Amino acid sequence: MKLIVLNLQHSDSEGFDSTPLDEFCQTHDVKGWVNHFYISGGQPQLAIILEYQQSISNGPRASLTESRSRQDHRSNRASENRPVFDRLRDWRSLRARQDGVPVYVVFTNLNSVS
């Protein structure tokens, strides 16, 4: 196994640019990752440490961000819980923008409540 560290910088208008991560994941067999959020020079940063094997040669792979975004967490909720889910997601987005962090730092979509 090999390790690589990718540093993603935050933009107030665009959030974290996942392009380097997406490009790496399309050409490498990623086995695991750890991410660390930090602030450097007043700017939010996200360091992602990827554990991977040699590059793959049989075509592009789905990126980590694409594979995560395919799941529709809202449709997994019972219809009576969707208004609360929507309000929480709106609040989480606002809070994340105010704090300059990714939304999953505030809290995640994944839970066992339906």
PDB file as gemmi writes it, atoms N, CA and C in Angstrom:
CRYST1    1.000    1.000    1.000  90.00  90.00  90.00 P 1                      
ATOM      1  N   MET A   1       0.839  -1.191   0.000  1.00  0.00           N  
ATOM      2  CA  MET A   1       0.000   0.000   0.000  1.00  0.00           C  
ATOM      3  C   MET A   1       0.881   1.251   0.000  1.00  0.00           C  
ATOM      4  N   LYS A   2       0.334   2.286  -0.585  1.00  0.00           N  
ATOM      5  CA  LYS A   2       1.007   3.573  -0.634  1.00  0.00           C  
ATOM      6  C   LYS A   2       0.098   4.618  -0.008  1.00  0.00           C  
ATOM      7  N   LEU A   3       0.685   5.749   0.390  1.00  0.00           N  
ATOM      8  CA  LEU A   3      -0.064   6.866   0.964  1.00  0.00           C  
ATOM      9  C   LEU A   3       0.212   8.125   0.165  1.00  0.00           C  
ATOM     10  N   ILE A   4      -0.808   8.975   0.065  1.00  0.00           N  
ATOM     11  CA  ILE A   4      -0.658  10.298  -0.518  1.00  0.00           C  
ATOM     12  C   ILE A   4      -1.513  11.260   0.295  1.00  0.00           C  
ATOM     13  N   VAL A   5      -1.039  12.496   0.425  1.00  0.00           N  
ATOM     14  CA  VAL A   5      -1.804  13.533   1.122  1.00  0.00           C  
ATOM     15  C   VAL A   5      -2.235  14.574   0.092  1.00  0.00           C  
ATOM     16  N   LEU A   6      -3.539  14.806   0.018  1.00  0.00           N  
ATOM     17  CA  LEU A   6      -4.079  15.849  -0.846  1.00  0.00           C  
ATOM     18  C   LEU A   6      -4.622  16.963   0.039  1.00  0.00           C  
ATOM     19  N   ASN A   7      -4.228  18.195  -0.226  1.00  0.00           N  
ATOM     20  CA  ASN A   7      -4.732  19.343   0.525  1.00  0.00           C  
ATOM     21  C   ASN A   7      -5.728  20.099  -0.335  1.00  0.00           C  
ATOM     22  N   LEU A   8      -6.954  20.217   0.171  1.00  0.00           N  
ATOM     23  CA  LEU A   8      -8.005  20.935  -0.543  1.00  0.00           C  
ATOM     24  C   LEU A   8      -8.246  22.261   0.151  1.00  0.00           C  
ATOM     25  N   GLN A   9      -8.228  23.332  -0.628  1.00  0.00           N  
ATOM     26  CA  GLN A   9      -8.460  24.651  -0.067  1.00  0.00           C  
ATOM     27  C   GLN A   9      -9.926  25.016  -0.190  1.00  0.00           C  
ATOM     28  N   HIS A  10     -10.381  25.837   0.726  1.00  0.00           N  
ATOM     29  CA  HIS A  10     -11.780  26.257   0.776  1.00  0.00           C  
ATOM     30  C   HIS A  10     -11.946  27.601   0.100  1.00  0.00           C  
ATOM     31  N   SER A  11     -13.023  27.723  -0.659  1.00  0.00           N  
ATOM     32  CA  SER A  11     -13.418  28.992  -1.262  1.00  0.00           C  
ATOM     33  C   SER A  11     -14.781  29.364  -0.699  1.00  0.00           C  
ATOM     34  N   ASP A  12     -14.971  30.616  -0.322  1.00  0.00           N  
ATOM     35  CA  ASP A  12     -16.257  31.039   0.233  1.00  0.00           C  
ATOM     36  C   ASP A  12     -17.407  30.802  -0.735  1.00  0.00           C  
ATOM     37  N   SER A  13     -17.149  30.932  -2.015  1.00  0.00           N  
ATOM     38  CA  SER A  13     -18.225  30.773  -2.989  1.00  0.00           C  
ATOM     39  C   SER A  13     -18.397  29.333  -3.471  1.00  0.00           C  
ATOM     40  N   GLU A  14     -17.330  28.552  -3.481  1.00  0.00           N  
ATOM     41  CA  GLU A  14     -17.386  27.207  -4.055  1.00  0.00           C  
ATOM     42  C   GLU A  14     -17.235  26.089  -3.034  1.00  0.00           C  
ATOM     43  N   GLY A  15     -16.848  26.387  -1.815  1.00  0.00           N  
ATOM     44  CA  GLY A  15     -16.571  25.329  -0.843  1.00  0.00           C  
ATOM     45  C   GLY A  15     -15.210  24.715  -1.123  1.00  0.00           C  
ATOM     46  N   PHE A  16     -15.043  23.444  -0.799  1.00  0.00           N  
ATOM     47  CA  PHE A  16     -13.778  22.760  -1.050  1.00  0.00           C  
ATOM     48  C   PHE A  16     -13.751  22.255  -2.485  1.00  0.00           C  
ATOM     49  N   ASP A  17     -12.646  22.505  -3.170  1.00  0.00           N  
ATOM     50  CA  ASP A  17     -12.476  22.039  -4.548  1.00  0.00           C  
ATOM     51  C   ASP A  17     -12.022  20.582  -4.510  1.00  0.00           C  
ATOM     52  N   SER A  18     -12.901  19.675  -4.908  1.00  0.00           N  
ATOM     53  CA  SER A  18     -12.585  18.249  -4.848  1.00  0.00           C  
ATOM     54  C   SER A  18     -11.938  17.733  -6.128  1.00  0.00           C  
ATOM     55  N   THR A  19     -11.586  18.605  -7.065  1.00  0.00           N  
ATOM     56  CA  THR A  19     -11.015  18.176  -8.342  1.00  0.00           C  
ATOM     57  C   THR A  19      -9.783  17.293  -8.170  1.00  0.00           C  
ATOM     58  N   PRO A  20      -8.781  17.685  -7.350  1.00  0.00           N  
ATOM     59  CA  PRO A  20      -7.612  16.804  -7.201  1.00  0.00           C  
ATOM     60  C   PRO A  20      -7.981  15.422  -6.654  1.00  0.00           C  
ATOM     61  N   LEU A  21      -8.916  15.383  -5.720  1.00  0.00           N  
ATOM     62  CA  LEU A  21      -9.365  14.115  -5.156  1.00  0.00           C  
ATOM     63  C   LEU A  21     -10.074  13.273  -6.215  1.00  0.00           C  
ATOM     64  N   ASP A  22     -10.984  13.883  -6.961  1.00  0.00           N  
ATOM     65  CA  ASP A  22     -11.723  13.162  -7.996  1.00  0.00           C  
ATOM     66  C   ASP A  22     -10.773  12.597  -9.055  1.00  0.00           C  
ATOM     67  N   GLU A  23      -9.808  13.414  -9.480  1.00  0.00           N  
ATOM     68  CA  GLU A  23      -8.866  12.964 -10.507  1.00  0.00           C  
ATOM     69  C   GLU A  23      -8.012  11.809 -10.004  1.00  0.00           C  
ATOM     70  N   PHE A  24      -7.556  11.887  -8.770  1.00  0.00           N  
ATOM     71  CA  PHE A  24      -6.732  10.818  -8.207  1.00  0.00           C  
ATOM     72  C   PHE A  24      -7.533   9.522  -8.106  1.00  0.00           C  
ATOM     73  N   CYS A  25      -8.763   9.623  -7.636  1.00  0.00           N  
ATOM     74  CA  CYS A  25      -9.595   8.429  -7.434  1.00  0.00           C  
ATOM     75  C   CYS A  25      -9.983   7.760  -8.749  1.00  0.00           C  
ATOM     76  N   GLN A  26      -9.995   8.495  -9.841  1.00  0.00           N  
ATOM     77  CA  GLN A  26     -10.327   7.908 -11.131  1.00  0.00           C  
ATOM     78  C   GLN A  26      -9.190   7.058 -11.683  1.00  0.00           C  
ATOM     79  N   THR A  27      -7.993   7.269 -11.203  1.00  0.00           N  
ATOM     80  CA  THR A  27      -6.847   6.547 -11.759  1.00  0.00           C  
ATOM     81  C   THR A  27      -6.125   5.676 -10.739  1.00  0.00           C  
ATOM     82  N   HIS A  28      -6.623   5.613  -9.502  1.00  0.00           N  
ATOM     83  CA  HIS A  28      -5.973   4.808  -8.469  1.00  0.00           C  
ATOM     84  C   HIS A  28      -6.998   3.980  -7.712  1.00  0.00           C  
ATOM     85  N   ASP A  29      -6.555   2.879  -7.194  1.00  0.00           N  
ATOM     86  CA  ASP A  29      -7.410   1.974  -6.424  1.00  0.00           C  
ATOM     87  C   ASP A  29      -7.313   2.364  -4.949  1.00  0.00           C  
ATOM     88  N   VAL A  30      -8.200   3.249  -4.516  1.00  0.00           N  
ATOM     89  CA  VAL A  30      -8.170   3.767  -3.148  1.00  0.00           C  
ATOM     90  C   VAL A  30      -8.768   2.731  -2.201  1.00  0.00           C  
ATOM     91  N   LYS A  31      -8.012   2.392  -1.164  1.00  0.00           N  
ATOM     92  CA  LYS A  31      -8.446   1.373  -0.198  1.00  0.00           C  
ATOM     93  C   LYS A  31      -9.002   1.993   1.086  1.00  0.00           C  
ATOM     94  N   GLY A  32      -8.633   3.223   1.380  1.00  0.00           N  
ATOM     95  CA  GLY A  32      -9.126   3.880   2.581  1.00  0.00           C  
ATOM     96  C   GLY A  32      -8.641   5.310   2.636  1.00  0.00           C  
ATOM     97  N   TRP A  33      -9.229   6.087   3.532  1.00  0.00           N  
ATOM     98  CA  TRP A  33      -8.818   7.476   3.668  1.00  0.00           C  
ATOM     99  C   TRP A  33      -9.171   7.995   5.051  1.00  0.00           C  
ATOM    100  N   VAL A  34      -8.468   9.041   5.419  1.00  0.00           N  
ATOM    101  CA  VAL A  34      -8.721   9.788   6.648  1.00  0.00           C  
ATOM    102  C   VAL A  34      -8.654  11.250   6.262  1.00  0.00           C  
ATOM    103  N   ASN A  35      -9.553  12.074   6.799  1.00  0.00           N  
ATOM    104  CA  ASN A  35      -9.458  13.493   6.489  1.00  0.00           C  
ATOM    105  C   ASN A  35      -9.275  14.297   7.771  1.00  0.00           C  
ATOM    106  N   HIS A  36      -8.603  15.418   7.623  1.00  0.00           N  
ATOM    107  CA  HIS A  36      -8.327  16.310   8.742  1.00  0.00           C  
ATOM    108  C   HIS A  36      -8.640  17.738   8.312  1.00  0.00           C  
ATOM    109  N   PHE A  37      -9.538  18.374   9.041  1.00  0.00           N  
ATOM    110  CA  PHE A  37      -9.872  19.769   8.784  1.00  0.00           C  
ATOM    111  C   PHE A  37      -8.971  20.637   9.648  1.00  0.00           C  
ATOM    112  N   TYR A  38      -8.429  21.712   9.066  1.00  0.00           N  
ATOM    113  CA  TYR A  38      -7.594  22.634   9.828  1.00  0.00           C  
ATOM    114  C   TYR A  38      -7.664  24.013   9.188  1.00  0.00           C  
ATOM    115  N   ILE A  39      -7.164  24.996   9.902  1.00  0.00           N  
ATOM    116  CA  ILE A  39      -7.125  26.364   9.388  1.00  0.00           C  
ATOM    117  C   ILE A  39      -5.675  26.793   9.326  1.00  0.00           C  
ATOM    118  N   SER A  40      -5.271  27.309   8.168  1.00  0.00           N  
ATOM    119  CA  SER A  40      -3.903  27.771   7.959  1.00  0.00           C  
ATOM    120  C   SER A  40      -3.962  29.167   7.361  1.00  0.00           C  
ATOM    121  N   GLY A  41      -3.344  30.118   8.024  1.00  0.00           N  
ATOM    122  CA  GLY A  41      -3.369  31.492   7.540  1.00  0.00           C  
ATOM    123  C   GLY A  41      -4.774  32.056   7.446  1.00  0.00           C  
ATOM    124  N   GLY A  42      -5.645  31.601   8.340  1.00  0.00           N  
ATOM    125  CA  GLY A  42      -7.023  32.064   8.349  1.00  0.00           C  
ATOM    126  C   GLY A  42      -7.917  31.407   7.314  1.00  0.00           C  
ATOM    127  N   GLN A  43      -7.388  30.501   6.504  1.00  0.00           N  
ATOM    128  CA  GLN A  43      -8.156  29.829   5.467  1.00  0.00           C  
ATOM    129  C   GLN A  43      -8.435  28.376   5.851  1.00  0.00           C  
ATOM    130  N   PRO A  44      -9.693  27.934   5.732  1.00  0.00           N  
ATOM    131  CA  PRO A  44     -10.007  26.524   5.996  1.00  0.00           C  
ATOM    132  C   PRO A  44      -9.317  25.620   4.975  1.00  0.00           C  
ATOM    133  N   GLN A  45      -8.796  24.521   5.450  1.00  0.00           N  
ATOM    134  CA  GLN A  45      -8.112  23.534   4.620  1.00  0.00           C  
ATOM    135  C   GLN A  45      -8.628  22.149   4.980  1.00  0.00           C  
ATOM    136  N   LEU A  46      -8.567  21.247   4.032  1.00  0.00           N  
ATOM    137  CA  LEU A  46      -8.937  19.865   4.281  1.00  0.00           C  
ATOM    138  C   LEU A  46      -7.820  18.993   3.731  1.00  0.00           C  
ATOM    139  N   ALA A  47      -7.129  18.283   4.615  1.00  0.00           N  
ATOM    140  CA  ALA A  47      -6.087  17.346   4.202  1.00  0.00           C  
ATOM    141  C   ALA A  47      -6.716  15.961   4.171  1.00  0.00           C  
ATOM    142  N   ILE A  48      -6.543  15.283   3.059  1.00  0.00           N  
ATOM    143  CA  ILE A  48      -7.073  13.935   2.913  1.00  0.00           C  
ATOM    144  C   ILE A  48      -5.896  13.002   2.681  1.00  0.00           C  
ATOM    145  N   ILE A  49      -5.753  12.029   3.564  1.00  0.00           N  
ATOM    146  CA  ILE A  49      -4.690  11.036   3.446  1.00  0.00           C  
ATOM    147  C   ILE A  49      -5.319   9.788   2.847  1.00  0.00           C  
ATOM    148  N   LEU A  50      -4.863   9.433   1.654  1.00  0.00           N  
ATOM    149  CA  LEU A  50      -5.416   8.291   0.931  1.00  0.00           C  
ATOM    150  C   LEU A  50      -4.447   7.118   0.977  1.00  0.00           C  
ATOM    151  N   GLU A  51      -4.989   5.947   1.256  1.00  0.00           N  
ATOM    152  CA  GLU A  51      -4.223   4.713   1.165  1.00  0.00           C  
ATOM    153  C   GLU A  51      -4.652   4.050  -0.143  1.00  0.00           C  
ATOM    154  N   TYR A  52      -3.679   3.725  -0.997  1.00  0.00           N  
ATOM    155  CA  TYR A  52      -4.035   3.214  -2.319  1.00  0.00           C  
ATOM    156  C   TYR A  52      -3.029   2.180  -2.804  1.00  0.00           C  
ATOM    157  N   GLN A  53      -3.453   1.441  -3.822  1.00  0.00           N  
ATOM    158  CA  GLN A  53      -2.554   0.531  -4.514  1.00  0.00           C  
ATOM    159  C   GLN A  53      -2.148   1.173  -5.828  1.00  0.00           C  
ATOM    160  N   GLN A  54      -1.384   0.446  -6.617  1.00  0.00           N  
ATOM    161  CA  GLN A  54      -0.949   0.959  -7.905  1.00  0.00           C  
ATOM    162  C   GLN A  54      -2.122   1.501  -8.698  1.00  0.00           C  
ATOM    163  N   SER A  55      -1.815   2.340  -9.664  1.00  0.00           N  
ATOM    164  CA  SER A  55      -2.875   2.921 -10.481  1.00  0.00           C  
ATOM    165  C   SER A  55      -3.612   1.829 -11.245  1.00  0.00           C  
ATOM    166  N   ILE A  56      -4.875   2.095 -11.520  1.00  0.00           N  
ATOM    167  CA  ILE A  56      -5.696   1.127 -12.241  1.00  0.00           C  
ATOM    168  C   ILE A  56      -5.611   1.421 -13.727  1.00  0.00           C  
ATOM    169  N   SER A  57      -5.771   0.403 -14.551  1.00  0.00           N  
ATOM    170  CA  SER A  57      -5.628   0.610 -15.987  1.00  0.00           C  
ATOM    171  C   SER A  57      -6.896   0.288 -16.764  1.00  0.00           C  
ATOM    172  N   ASN A  58      -7.954  -0.108 -16.074  1.00  0.00           N  
ATOM    173  CA  ASN A  58      -9.162  -0.516 -16.797  1.00  0.00           C  
ATOM    174  C   ASN A  58     -10.243   0.553 -16.784  1.00  0.00           C  
ATOM    175  N   GLY A  59      -9.870   1.794 -17.022  1.00  0.00           N  
ATOM    176  CA  GLY A  59     -10.859   2.861 -17.152  1.00  0.00           C  
ATOM    177  C   GLY A  59     -11.075   3.620 -15.863  1.00  0.00           C  
ATOM    178  N   PRO A  60     -11.754   4.771 -15.955  1.00  0.00           N  
ATOM    179  CA  PRO A  60     -11.979   5.609 -14.780  1.00  0.00           C  
ATOM    180  C   PRO A  60     -12.916   4.953 -13.779  1.00  0.00           C  
ATOM    181  N   ARG A  61     -12.696   5.273 -12.524  1.00  0.00           N  
ATOM    182  CA  ARG A  61     -13.545   4.793 -11.434  1.00  0.00           C  
ATOM    183  C   ARG A  61     -14.415   5.950 -10.963  1.00  0.00           C  
ATOM    184  N   ALA A  62     -15.490   5.633 -10.281  1.00  0.00           N  
ATOM    185  CA  ALA A  62     -16.311   6.678  -9.656  1.00  0.00           C  
ATOM    186  C   ALA A  62     -15.498   7.323  -8.555  1.00  0.00           C  
ATOM    187  N   SER A  63     -15.557   8.630  -8.436  1.00  0.00           N  
ATOM    188  CA  SER A  63     -14.820   9.324  -7.390  1.00  0.00           C  
ATOM    189  C   SER A  63     -15.482   9.100  -6.043  1.00  0.00           C  
ATOM    190  N   LEU A  64     -14.746   9.390  -4.972  1.00  0.00           N  
ATOM    191  CA  LEU A  64     -15.312   9.263  -3.633  1.00  0.00           C  
ATOM    192  C   LEU A  64     -16.504  10.186  -3.465  1.00  0.00           C  
ATOM    193  N   THR A  65     -16.387  11.411  -3.975  1.00  0.00           N  
ATOM    194  CA  THR A  65     -17.494  12.348  -3.808  1.00  0.00           C  
ATOM    195  C   THR A  65     -18.693  11.932  -4.651  1.00  0.00           C  
ATOM    196  N   GLU A  66     -18.475  11.376  -5.846  1.00  0.00           N  
ATOM    197  CA  GLU A  66     -19.591  10.917  -6.663  1.00  0.00           C  
ATOM    198  C   GLU A  66     -20.295   9.734  -6.018  1.00  0.00           C  
ATOM    199  N   SER A  67     -19.529   8.784  -5.482  1.00  0.00           N  
ATOM    200  CA  SER A  67     -20.159   7.610  -4.895  1.00  0.00           C  
ATOM    201  C   SER A  67     -20.962   7.980  -3.656  1.00  0.00           C  
ATOM    202  N   ARG A  68     -20.515   8.974  -2.904  1.00  0.00           N  
ATOM    203  CA  ARG A  68     -21.272   9.407  -1.736  1.00  0.00           C  
ATOM    204  C   ARG A  68     -22.519  10.179  -2.123  1.00  0.00           C  
ATOM    205  N   SER A  69     -22.430  10.974  -3.202  1.00  0.00           N  
ATOM    206  CA  SER A  69     -23.551  11.834  -3.556  1.00  0.00           C  
ATOM    207  C   SER A  69     -24.685  11.076  -4.228  1.00  0.00           C  
ATOM    208  N   ARG A  70     -24.475   9.841  -4.629  1.00  0.00           N  
ATOM    209  CA  ARG A  70     -25.523   9.073  -5.302  1.00  0.00           C  
ATOM    210  C   ARG A  70     -26.672   8.723  -4.376  1.00  0.00           C  
ATOM    211  N   GLN A  71     -26.405   8.618  -3.109  1.00  0.00           N  
ATOM    212  CA  GLN A  71     -27.451   8.214  -2.175  1.00  0.00           C  
ATOM    213  C   GLN A  71     -28.325   9.417  -1.833  1.00  0.00           C  
ATOM    214  N   ASP A  72     -29.631   9.266  -1.990  1.00  0.00           N  
ATOM    215  CA  ASP A  72     -30.573  10.332  -1.682  1.00  0.00           C  
ATOM    216  C   ASP A  72     -31.102  10.110  -0.266  1.00  0.00           C  
ATOM    217  N   HIS A  73     -30.487  10.803   0.691  1.00  0.00           N  
ATOM    218  CA  HIS A  73     -30.847  10.617   2.092  1.00  0.00           C  
ATOM    219  C   HIS A  73     -32.263  11.102   2.378  1.00  0.00           C  
ATOM    220  N   ARG A  74     -32.732  12.095   1.640  1.00  0.00           N  
ATOM    221  CA  ARG A  74     -34.073  12.622   1.885  1.00  0.00           C  
ATOM    222  C   ARG A  74     -35.141  11.578   1.558  1.00  0.00           C  
ATOM    223  N   SER A  75     -34.980  10.873   0.455  1.00  0.00           N  
ATOM    224  CA  SER A  75     -35.999   9.893   0.075  1.00  0.00           C  
ATOM    225  C   SER A  75     -36.009   8.679   1.003  1.00  0.00           C  
ATOM    226  N   ASN A  76     -34.945   8.498   1.773  1.00  0.00           N  
ATOM    227  CA  ASN A  76     -34.896   7.395   2.738  1.00  0.00           C  
ATOM    228  C   ASN A  76     -35.686   7.706   4.010  1.00  0.00           C  
ATOM    229  N   ARG A  77     -36.162   8.930   4.151  1.00  0.00           N  
ATOM    230  CA  ARG A  77     -36.932   9.331   5.333  1.00  0.00           C  
ATOM    231  C   ARG A  77     -38.410   9.061   5.117  1.00  0.00           C  
ATOM    232  N   ALA A  78     -39.090   8.735   6.183  1.00  0.00           N  
ATOM    233  CA  ALA A  78     -40.544   8.629   6.121  1.00  0.00           C  
ATOM    234  C   ALA A  78     -41.100  10.010   5.775  1.00  0.00           C  
ATOM    235  N   SER A  79     -42.196  10.052   5.042  1.00  0.00           N  
ATOM    236  CA  SER A  79     -42.713  11.333   4.544  1.00  0.00           C  
ATOM    237  C   SER A  79     -43.003  12.325   5.666  1.00  0.00           C  
ATOM    238  N   GLU A  80     -43.439  11.856   6.824  1.00  0.00           N  
ATOM    239  CA  GLU A  80     -43.728  12.787   7.924  1.00  0.00           C  
ATOM    240  C   GLU A  80     -42.451  13.365   8.544  1.00  0.00           C  
ATOM    241  N   ASN A  81     -41.282  12.745   8.282  1.00  0.00           N  
ATOM    242  CA  ASN A  81     -40.014  13.247   8.828  1.00  0.00           C  
ATOM    243  C   ASN A  81     -39.272  14.166   7.860  1.00  0.00           C  
ATOM    244  N   ARG A  82     -39.702  14.232   6.619  1.00  0.00           N  
ATOM    245  CA  ARG A  82     -38.977  15.022   5.620  1.00  0.00           C  
ATOM    246  C   ARG A  82     -38.948  16.513   5.910  1.00  0.00           C  
ATOM    247  N   PRO A  83     -40.021  17.134   6.423  1.00  0.00           N  
ATOM    248  CA  PRO A  83     -39.918  18.567   6.742  1.00  0.00           C  
ATOM    249  C   PRO A  83     -38.842  18.860   7.796  1.00  0.00           C  
ATOM    250  N   VAL A  84     -38.742  18.021   8.800  1.00  0.00           N  
ATOM    251  CA  VAL A  84     -37.707  18.203   9.828  1.00  0.00           C  
ATOM    252  C   VAL A  84     -36.329  17.984   9.210  1.00  0.00           C  
ATOM    253  N   PHE A  85     -36.200  16.941   8.394  1.00  0.00           N  
ATOM    254  CA  PHE A  85     -34.936  16.665   7.716  1.00  0.00           C  
ATOM    255  C   PHE A  85     -34.516  17.867   6.866  1.00  0.00           C  
ATOM    256  N   ASP A  86     -35.453  18.444   6.102  1.00  0.00           N  
ATOM    257  CA  ASP A  86     -35.156  19.602   5.251  1.00  0.00           C  
ATOM    258  C   ASP A  86     -34.708  20.807   6.073  1.00  0.00           C  
ATOM    259  N   ARG A  87     -35.394  21.066   7.194  1.00  0.00           N  
ATOM    260  CA  ARG A  87     -35.009  22.201   8.047  1.00  0.00           C  
ATOM    261  C   ARG A  87     -33.622  21.989   8.644  1.00  0.00           C  
ATOM    262  N   LEU A  88     -33.347  20.765   9.091  1.00  0.00           N  
ATOM    263  CA  LEU A  88     -32.019  20.473   9.645  1.00  0.00           C  
ATOM    264  C   LEU A  88     -30.933  20.615   8.580  1.00  0.00           C  
ATOM    265  N   ARG A  89     -31.204  20.137   7.372  1.00  0.00           N  
ATOM    266  CA  ARG A  89     -30.202  20.248   6.316  1.00  0.00           C  
ATOM    267  C   ARG A  89     -29.960  21.717   5.955  1.00  0.00           C  
ATOM    268  N   ASP A  90     -31.027  22.535   5.885  1.00  0.00           N  
ATOM    269  CA  ASP A  90     -30.860  23.964   5.610  1.00  0.00           C  
ATOM    270  C   ASP A  90     -30.033  24.640   6.696  1.00  0.00           C  
ATOM    271  N   TRP A  91     -30.349  24.324   7.960  1.00  0.00           N  
ATOM    272  CA  TRP A  91     -29.596  24.910   9.069  1.00  0.00           C  
ATOM    273  C   TRP A  91     -28.138  24.473   9.007  1.00  0.00           C  
ATOM    274  N   ARG A  92     -27.895  23.197   8.715  1.00  0.00           N  
ATOM    275  CA  ARG A  92     -26.527  22.674   8.642  1.00  0.00           C  
ATOM    276  C   ARG A  92     -25.740  23.397   7.556  1.00  0.00           C  
ATOM    277  N   SER A  93     -26.351  23.630   6.394  1.00  0.00           N  
ATOM    278  CA  SER A  93     -25.662  24.333   5.312  1.00  0.00           C  
ATOM    279  C   SER A  93     -25.296  25.752   5.710  1.00  0.00           C  
ATOM    280  N   LEU A  94     -26.241  26.441   6.334  1.00  0.00           N  
ATOM    281  CA  LEU A  94     -25.979  27.806   6.791  1.00  0.00           C  
ATOM    282  C   LEU A  94     -24.859  27.829   7.821  1.00  0.00           C  
ATOM    283  N   ARG A  95     -24.929  26.953   8.792  1.00  0.00           N  
ATOM    284  CA  ARG A  95     -23.910  26.895   9.846  1.00  0.00           C  
ATOM    285  C   ARG A  95     -22.535  26.569   9.269  1.00  0.00           C  
ATOM    286  N   ALA A  96     -22.480  25.631   8.334  1.00  0.00           N  
ATOM    287  CA  ALA A  96     -21.209  25.260   7.715  1.00  0.00           C  
ATOM    288  C   ALA A  96     -20.608  26.438   6.953  1.00  0.00           C  
ATOM    289  N   ARG A  97     -21.450  27.176   6.219  1.00  0.00           N  
ATOM    290  CA  ARG A  97     -20.951  28.365   5.507  1.00  0.00           C  
ATOM    291  C   ARG A  97     -20.430  29.405   6.480  1.00  0.00           C  
ATOM    292  N   GLN A  98     -21.164  29.634   7.574  1.00  0.00           N  
ATOM    293  CA  GLN A  98     -20.730  30.618   8.566  1.00  0.00           C  
ATOM    294  C   GLN A  98     -19.402  30.226   9.201  1.00  0.00           C  
ATOM    295  N   ASP A  99     -19.222  28.935   9.452  1.00  0.00           N  
ATOM    296  CA  ASP A  99     -18.004  28.456  10.102  1.00  0.00           C  
ATOM    297  C   ASP A  99     -16.883  28.151   9.120  1.00  0.00           C  
ATOM    298  N   GLY A 100     -17.188  28.150   7.818  1.00  0.00           N  
ATOM    299  CA  GLY A 100     -16.176  27.853   6.813  1.00  0.00           C  
ATOM    300  C   GLY A 100     -15.712  26.403   6.840  1.00  0.00           C  
ATOM    301  N   VAL A 101     -16.653  25.495   7.104  1.00  0.00           N  
ATOM    302  CA  VAL A 101     -16.319  24.075   7.177  1.00  0.00           C  
ATOM    303  C   VAL A 101     -17.240  23.292   6.254  1.00  0.00           C  
ATOM    304  N   PRO A 102     -16.854  22.068   5.899  1.00  0.00           N  
ATOM    305  CA  PRO A 102     -17.768  21.229   5.122  1.00  0.00           C  
ATOM    306  C   PRO A 102     -18.998  20.880   5.949  1.00  0.00           C  
ATOM    307  N   VAL A 103     -20.123  20.633   5.277  1.00  0.00           N  
ATOM    308  CA  VAL A 103     -21.370  20.364   5.990  1.00  0.00           C  
ATOM    309  C   VAL A 103     -21.267  19.137   6.888  1.00  0.00           C  
ATOM    310  N   TYR A 104     -20.489  18.126   6.483  1.00  0.00           N  
ATOM    311  CA  TYR A 104     -20.407  16.916   7.305  1.00  0.00           C  
ATOM    312  C   TYR A 104     -19.665  17.136   8.615  1.00  0.00           C  
ATOM    313  N   VAL A 105     -18.967  18.264   8.743  1.00  0.00           N  
ATOM    314  CA  VAL A 105     -18.326  18.579  10.020  1.00  0.00           C  
ATOM    315  C   VAL A 105     -19.385  18.991  11.041  1.00  0.00           C  
ATOM    316  N   VAL A 106     -20.449  19.647  10.575  1.00  0.00           N  
ATOM    317  CA  VAL A 106     -21.536  20.057  11.473  1.00  0.00           C  
ATOM    318  C   VAL A 106     -22.293  18.825  11.952  1.00  0.00           C  
ATOM    319  N   PHE A 107     -22.793  18.023  11.035  1.00  0.00           N  
ATOM    320  CA  PHE A 107     -23.307  16.681  11.302  1.00  0.00           C  
ATOM    321  C   PHE A 107     -23.580  15.977   9.986  1.00  0.00           C  
ATOM    322  N   THR A 108     -23.671  14.661  10.040  1.00  0.00           N  
ATOM    323  CA  THR A 108     -23.786  13.834   8.841  1.00  0.00           C  
ATOM    324  C   THR A 108     -25.236  13.538   8.493  1.00  0.00           C  
ATOM    325  N   ASN A 109     -25.466  13.110   7.254  1.00  0.00           N  
ATOM    326  CA  ASN A 109     -26.800  12.665   6.830  1.00  0.00           C  
ATOM    327  C   ASN A 109     -27.131  11.298   7.397  1.00  0.00           C  
ATOM    328  N   LEU A 110     -26.121  10.492   7.610  1.00  0.00           N  
ATOM    329  CA  LEU A 110     -26.341   9.094   7.950  1.00  0.00           C  
ATOM    330  C   LEU A 110     -26.800   8.931   9.386  1.00  0.00           C  
ATOM    331  N   ASN A 111     -27.862   8.203   9.546  1.00  0.00           N  
ATOM    332  CA  ASN A 111     -28.363   7.848  10.877  1.00  0.00           C  
ATOM    333  C   ASN A 111     -29.303   6.663  10.756  1.00  0.00           C  
ATOM    334  N   SER A 112     -29.788   6.158  11.848  1.00  0.00           N  
ATOM    335  CA  SER A 112     -30.660   4.992  11.806  1.00  0.00           C  
ATOM    336  C   SER A 112     -32.134   5.353  11.920  1.00  0.00           C  
ATOM    337  N   VAL A 113     -32.441   6.648  11.961  1.00  0.00           N  
ATOM    338  CA  VAL A 113     -33.832   7.076  12.076  1.00  0.00           C  
ATOM    339  C   VAL A 113     -34.431   7.150  10.685  1.00  0.00           C  
ATOM    340  N   SER A 114     -35.640   6.632  10.533  1.00  0.00           N  
ATOM    341  CA  SER A 114     -36.310   6.756   9.242  1.00  0.00           C  
ATOM    342  C   SER A 114     -37.633   7.420   9.506  1.00  0.00           C  
TER     343      SER A 114                                                      
END                                                                             
